[in-house]
Amino acid sequence: MILRNIARFVLWITGWKLSDQAVQIPDKAVIIGVPHTSNWDFVYFIAFKWRYGLNVRFMGKKSLFRPPLGWFMRGVGGISIDRTSAHNVVDQMALAFKENDKLLLAIAPSATRSKRDYWKSGFYHIALAADVPVFLGWLDFQTKTGCFGVPMSLTGNVKEDMDKIRAHYSDKFGKRPEKTSTIRLRLEDKEE
């Protein structure tokens, strides 16, 4: 309750609100957070998470979980991921979905606050492997609205699914729009 009230105050004082498009989130889902252009994204993500009492977990690079921040990152729902080598993260997360009655996993598919030509495809593979919906979440700094997402069931047709995702995010702007990554997976190049 204390965290919820702190978050409510932070969102109120900064002028942020929940989008009208917000819907009820099921017990299991992958939530993608787009655009990811600033460290402020994390602050507002945590504020919305606490404000609405959601136990949303997130993956972060291993270095964020070392002292002195490690205890905090785990405490707010972080899952340490080693991005330097393949550790079968997709299979591990798919198994975590199967072993838990409830799991909401937030992923920033750009994987960085810098502009990239491609998103990481982990969110896509995890959702398909775990057979859970993807929720299209965002923080729009132009309208100061946030949302944990609008539901989308993936079809397995990467181009078709990504076209829907691109259309959804076409009017969402990060704190630093010039750092917004291109909404495209390398998998799309293979399908062409």
C-alpha positions as CSV (number, residue, x, y, z in Angstrom):
1,M,0.0,0.0,0.0
2,I,2.9,2.4,0.8
3,L,4.5,1.7,-2.6
4,R,1.2,2.2,-4.4
5,N,0.7,5.6,-2.7
6,I,4.2,6.6,-3.5
7,A,3.7,5.6,-7.1
8,R,0.3,7.4,-7.3
9,F,2.0,10.6,-6.0
10,V,4.9,10.4,-8.4
11,L,2.5,9.9,-11.4
12,W,0.3,12.7,-10.2
13,I,3.1,15.2,-9.6
14,T,4.7,14.5,-13.0
15,G,1.3,14.5,-14.9
16,W,1.3,10.9,-16.0
17,K,-1.8,8.9,-16.4
18,L,-3.0,5.4,-17.5
19,S,-4.1,5.3,-21.1
20,D,-7.8,4.8,-21.9
21,Q,-6.7,1.8,-24.0
22,A,-5.7,-0.1,-20.8
23,V,-7.3,-3.5,-20.4
24,Q,-7.4,-6.3,-17.9
25,I,-4.1,-8.3,-18.1
26,P,-4.4,-12.1,-17.7
27,D,-2.2,-14.1,-15.3
28,K,0.3,-14.9,-17.9
29,A,1.6,-12.6,-20.7
30,V,4.7,-11.1,-22.3
31,I,4.5,-7.3,-22.2
32,I,6.7,-5.4,-24.6
33,G,7.7,-1.9,-23.6
34,V,8.2,0.5,-26.4
35,P,9.7,3.0,-27.1
36,H,12.8,2.6,-24.9
37,T,14.9,5.7,-25.3
38,S,15.7,6.9,-21.7
39,N,16.5,5.8,-18.2
40,W,13.2,7.5,-17.3
41,D,11.4,4.7,-18.9
42,F,12.4,2.4,-16.0
43,V,11.3,5.0,-13.4
44,Y,7.8,5.3,-14.9
45,F,7.5,1.6,-15.6
46,I,8.1,0.9,-11.8
47,A,5.7,3.7,-10.9
48,F,2.9,2.3,-13.1
49,K,3.6,-1.2,-11.8
50,W,3.3,-0.2,-8.2
51,R,0.4,2.1,-8.8
52,Y,-1.7,-0.6,-10.3
53,G,-0.4,-3.4,-8.1
54,L,0.9,-5.6,-10.9
55,N,3.6,-8.1,-10.2
56,V,5.4,-7.5,-13.5
57,R,8.8,-9.1,-13.9
58,F,11.5,-7.9,-16.3
59,M,14.7,-9.1,-17.8
60,G,17.8,-7.0,-17.4
61,K,21.5,-7.3,-18.3
62,K,23.5,-9.2,-15.7
63,S,25.7,-6.1,-14.9
64,L,22.6,-4.3,-13.4
65,F,22.3,-7.1,-10.8
66,R,25.8,-6.6,-9.2
67,P,26.3,-4.6,-6.0
68,P,25.3,-2.0,-5.2
69,L,22.1,-2.1,-7.3
70,G,21.5,-5.9,-7.4
71,W,19.3,-6.1,-4.3
72,F,17.1,-3.3,-5.7
73,M,16.8,-4.7,-9.2
74,R,15.7,-8.1,-7.8
75,G,13.4,-6.5,-5.4
76,V,11.5,-4.6,-8.1
77,G,11.1,-7.8,-10.2
78,G,14.2,-8.1,-12.2
79,I,15.5,-11.3,-13.7
80,S,19.3,-11.2,-14.5
81,I,20.1,-12.2,-18.1
82,D,23.6,-12.9,-19.4
83,R,23.6,-11.3,-22.9
84,T,27.2,-12.2,-23.7
85,S,26.5,-15.7,-24.8
86,A,23.5,-18.0,-25.7
87,H,22.1,-19.4,-22.5
88,N,18.8,-20.6,-24.0
89,V,16.9,-17.7,-22.5
90,V,13.8,-18.4,-24.6
91,D,13.5,-22.0,-23.3
92,Q,14.2,-20.9,-19.7
93,M,11.5,-18.3,-19.8
94,A,9.0,-20.6,-21.6
95,L,9.6,-23.2,-18.8
96,A,9.1,-20.4,-16.2
97,F,5.7,-19.7,-17.8
98,K,4.8,-23.4,-17.6
99,E,5.9,-23.8,-14.0
100,N,4.1,-20.7,-12.7
101,D,0.4,-20.0,-12.3
102,K,1.1,-16.3,-12.8
103,L,3.9,-14.6,-14.7
104,L,3.9,-11.2,-16.4
105,L,7.1,-10.6,-18.2
106,A,8.1,-7.2,-19.5
107,I,10.7,-6.9,-22.2
108,A,12.1,-3.9,-24.1
109,P,12.6,-5.5,-27.5
110,S,15.1,-2.8,-28.6
111,A,17.3,-4.0,-25.7
112,T,18.9,-0.6,-25.4
113,R,18.2,3.1,-25.1
114,S,20.1,3.8,-28.3
115,K,18.8,3.6,-31.9
116,R,19.1,0.2,-33.5
117,D,18.1,-1.2,-36.9
118,Y,16.5,-4.3,-35.4
119,W,14.6,-5.4,-32.3
120,K,15.7,-8.5,-30.5
121,S,13.3,-11.3,-31.3
122,G,13.3,-12.9,-27.8
123,F,9.9,-11.5,-26.8
124,Y,8.4,-13.1,-30.0
125,H,10.0,-16.5,-29.4
126,I,9.2,-16.6,-25.7
127,A,5.5,-15.8,-26.3
128,L,5.1,-18.4,-29.0
129,A,7.0,-21.1,-27.0
130,A,5.0,-20.4,-23.8
131,D,1.7,-20.0,-25.8
132,V,0.9,-16.7,-24.0
133,P,-0.4,-13.4,-25.5
134,V,1.8,-10.4,-26.2
135,F,0.6,-7.1,-24.7
136,L,1.7,-4.0,-26.5
137,G,2.8,-1.7,-23.6
138,W,4.1,1.8,-23.9
139,L,5.1,5.1,-22.3
140,D,4.2,8.0,-24.6
141,F,6.1,11.1,-23.4
142,Q,4.1,13.4,-25.7
143,T,0.8,12.6,-24.1
144,K,2.3,11.5,-20.7
145,T,0.3,8.3,-20.9
146,G,1.4,4.8,-20.1
147,C,-0.2,1.4,-20.6
148,F,0.8,-2.2,-19.8
149,G,-0.8,-3.0,-23.1
150,V,-3.3,-3.9,-25.6
151,P,-3.4,-7.7,-26.2
152,M,-2.2,-9.4,-29.4
153,S,-2.1,-13.1,-30.2
154,L,0.9,-14.0,-32.3
155,T,0.1,-15.9,-35.5
156,G,3.6,-17.2,-36.2
157,N,3.6,-15.1,-39.4
158,V,6.4,-12.7,-38.4
159,K,5.8,-10.1,-41.1
160,E,2.0,-10.0,-40.4
161,D,2.5,-9.8,-36.7
162,M,5.2,-7.1,-36.9
163,D,3.0,-5.1,-39.3
164,K,0.3,-5.0,-36.6
165,I,2.9,-4.0,-33.9
166,R,4.4,-1.3,-36.1
167,A,0.9,0.2,-36.7
168,H,0.2,0.2,-33.0
169,Y,3.4,2.1,-32.1
170,S,3.3,4.6,-35.0
171,D,1.9,7.3,-32.7
172,K,3.9,6.6,-29.5
173,F,6.9,8.7,-28.7
174,G,9.8,8.2,-26.3
175,K,11.5,10.8,-24.2
176,R,14.2,11.0,-26.9
177,P,12.4,10.2,-30.2
178,E,15.7,10.4,-32.2
179,K,16.8,7.3,-30.3
180,T,13.8,5.2,-31.2
181,S,14.8,1.9,-32.7
182,T,13.4,0.6,-36.0
183,I,10.5,-1.8,-35.3
184,R,11.8,-4.7,-37.3
185,L,13.0,-8.2,-36.5
186,R,15.9,-9.9,-38.5
187,L,13.4,-12.8,-38.9
188,E,11.5,-10.6,-41.3
189,D,14.5,-10.4,-43.7
190,K,14.5,-14.2,-43.8
191,E,10.8,-14.3,-44.8
192,E,11.2,-12.0,-47.8
